[in-house]
Amino acid sequence: MYTEVHGPADAEAVLLSSGLGGSAGYWSVQIPALVAAGYKVIAYDQRGTGRSAQALPDGYRIEHMADDVYAVLEATQTERCHFVGHALGGLVGLQLALDAPTRVRSLTLINAWSQPNPHSARCFEARLGLLDALGPRAYVEAQPIFLYPASWCVAHAEQVQAEVEHAWAHFPGAATMKARIGALRAFDVAQRLATITTPTLVSTARDDVLVPWTCSQYLAQHLPHATLHTVDHGAHAHNLTAADDFNAALLSFLTVQPTAEATP
């Protein structure tokens, strides 16, 4: 899989895992801030997306995505990482913390969830309906509606349109997109949250139209060592639209985690 490594090779590692789009490029606002803070930063294109053109296995699940992260850690000679995941990427982080807890120093979950909910299911049904009835172009044209606040889209209209054009040019195919949506919709670890003892930052936007912020609240309430960070305005991609607030919260959280030398 396509992988980027930024910053000093011998520093504490932060691994960034994107949402449904799967691209390392999603983290363009976080990577410079993390490198400036002294971290080794790993970002990757998820299997079947962007520059990672591998076919997806039958019965594709979040567990497969967690296995891919394990492979990225091995390929980059990273024993443990601070894992930061957006939406689907957050589900991958939860799965990795369940499957290989010794590889995860901390978790940051951005607008993630632990089990299906009817509102998000309705949103994904609508997106799949666009894909089936009108094709990939309509699907990617609608994507900013679910990612960003309307006011931010107006203020950044050229950027939003450029992202749409990029998504259209690199659309992974309907079958791959449906398999990825199917994997996230089937994810349910609500009954296992109490077993995840990894220190966790749960970050959410109250105006997210795709994933109710109460899903993050639930995570924070049921993960044993979780801290909840909320913003009122920023929507599903608030790590981009409210980047200063999010980056400050992330760096503050990472700073108080034990270093590799201090961790038994």
Disulfide bonds with the S-S distance in Angstrom:
none
